[in-house]
Amino acid sequence: MPAEIITTSAPIRMPSWYIPHGAGPCFFMDWHPPTAWERMAGFLRGLAATLPARPRAIVVVSAHWLAPVFGVTANARPDLIYDYAGFPAHTYALRYPAPGEPAWLLIIGSGMSFHNMRGYGDPRYGSISDDFDRWLTAAVEAEPIRRAQALAGWADAPSARLSHPPGGDEHLLPLMAVAGAAGDDHGRRVFTDRVLEPRSGS
């Protein structure tokens, strides 16, 4: 389905994004160091200004939801689902009263290009993450036909299963929906960051 806003004049083509969503409610918590999620938060805040128009609605394909069949939440007033556990009480009081509107879409895939929980903070995983990220960037930026072929075989990519162990790959799967929605458009990486890395002397 083309990601377009239909107006009385010409349609406005919207992008399809695969964006990082951080760790649970990470943007609403205190971290050490305090700047751990600062770059990612700044990038996400600036995304709206890059759009050709204000979207009438946003479709989010999110990680954390592995199911045997495809499902869509399309209520007129969808509730906020807290798909994390073990965080401070105030993070379960967050609200996002966005009205549902299934007829219009800006398409967003929400996940992470690295999601091995044992690897966060472990310096041995830095080069592993870099290997897979290089492959993923090349795959996304390839010609659309080659992109589809590469993403279909992502599990055979360098360091793929060390970056996304079986059962944790739901953080990469939203990218597949976004790439499909992009059709013949070319992809490009517009943001990269490494978070929760060990600091020297820490």
Secondary structure, 3 states (H helix, E strand, C coil): CCCEECCCCCCEECCEEEEECCCCCHHHCCCCCCCCCHHHHHHHHHHHHHCCCCCCCEEEEECCCCCCCCCCCCCCCCCCCCCCCCCCHHHHCCCCCCCCCCCCCEEEEEECCCCCCCCCCCHHHHHHHHHHHHHHHHHHCCCHHHHHHHHHCHHHCCCHHHHCCCCCHHHCHHHHHHHHHHCCCCCCCCCCCCCCCCCCCC
